[in-house]
Amino acid sequence: MRIALLSYRSKPHCGGQGVYVRHLSRELALLGHQVEVFSGQPYPVLDQAALDAGVILTEVPSLDLYGEPEPFRTPKLGEYRDLLDVLEVAMMWTAAFGEPLTFSMRAARLLKSRRADFDVVHDNQCLGYGLLDIKRRGFPLVATIHHPITRDRSLAVRAAKGLSKITAWRWHSFLAMQGRVARRIPSLLTVSKTSEDDIRDAFGVRDGALATIPLGVDVDLFAPRGERVPGRIVCVASADAPLKGVAYLLEAFAKVAADHPVSLTLVSKLDPEGPSARLIEQLSIGDKVSVVSGLDDDELAALLASAEIACVPSLYEGFSLPAVEAMSCGTPLVATRAGAIPEVVGDAAVLVDPRDAEGLAAALRELLDDPDLAAEFGTAGRTRVTENYSWAAVAAATAERYRAAIAVTRGARLPLENPPVPSTPEVPTTPKENAAC
């Protein structure tokens, strides 16, 4: 098949959308399909294997209003190219996030004359009104919703103070558009049963439109690598946002650091004036906390494999690639019972309630104090990932969904059942019960 894969932003090495585009495009090409990625900034970094297999990257430039080193910048007059640029700036000035809308309209404009070039268009989480124009032009259309951003909005509004609550709500105003568009796309994908249920509740999509295909991981790259650094705890949080629960981990880490020789590495982009940075200072743990960002896959895999414990303290996750990547490295995992995390990790991690700093601290101490138990969790995690999560299987199942969407445009009915994906068997080695669970 000839596939147009759309992604309004594709952060290369951290964040689910960019990881999804990079790996899915490669595996689809290796299956023999022709893939052209259309992406806004930040652009994805495609694997050499993908490029060798013929994957094409078509850049769909915006004004990049939220990029480093100057997020929320005001463009110079000469930067404006058309009315879409004006709309993008106007939405930013009124505290709205306009990228999903403007990217979809730019993509629709690019595809307008290319109906003969593609058999199917696959949107990655954009769900902008431009997709409806693409659909009207006769393109078979599939869209992936990793999780409904309604969860992000609820947590952001709850964490905001005073008038900032209005700003947080306005920022997420694109959700009304996403719901309307999702209800009009005949074939939708998501990454977990938890996300599937949440999307139905948030967007009201019709029965039969939504299928679940779990994400994958490169089990050869994300693998055990020898000696671990004693006391090193690693947390991968793609954004310094309430959804990721970093504040609760920092509080837990401060408690553990009081009686254990530990260090914490946060893989994230922290605002120097933001709440996490302020909390690190308030807790006086700056000498024990390192913040890194911009790691490539090999550097991230090496860091996770060097950790004594990995932690995912999120308040909600539609899947959690960081959890799967840590387990693939054989690194014992402490995570929260939030969103799809229990579904994804099964019995191969220590689970605690979200927003429970005391519970996180107790779980971290337990694994630090019991190396044998930690090793059991590490082995169970590695086993679970190698048996259940592979990008090749994700691509094959996704291609089947493409075929069904193509059939729908020809008048056939979309299958109600999910496409075949690897089952999730019981973990062969289940770690012993412990108080932190």
Secondary structure, DSSP 8 states (H G I E B T S, - for coil): -EEEEEES---SSSSHHHHHHHHHHHHHHHTT-EEEEEE-SS-----HHHHHTT-EEEE-----TT-TTSTT----GGG--SHHHHHHHHHHHTT---HHHHHHHHHHHHHTT-GGG-SEEEEES---THHHHHHHTT--EEEE-SS-THHHHHHHHHH--TTHHHHHHHHTTHHHHHHHHHTT-SEEEESSHHHHHHHHHHH---TTSEEE------TTTSS--S---TTEEEEE-SSSSGGG-HHHHHHHHHHHHTTS--EEEEES---TTSHHHHHHHHTT-TTTEEEE----HHHHHHHHHH-SEEEE--S--SS-HHHHHHHHTT--EEEES-TTHHHHHTTSSEEE-TT-HHHHHHHHHHHHH-HHHHHHHHHHHHHHHHHH--HHHHHHHHHHHHHHHHHHHTT----SS----------SS-----TT-
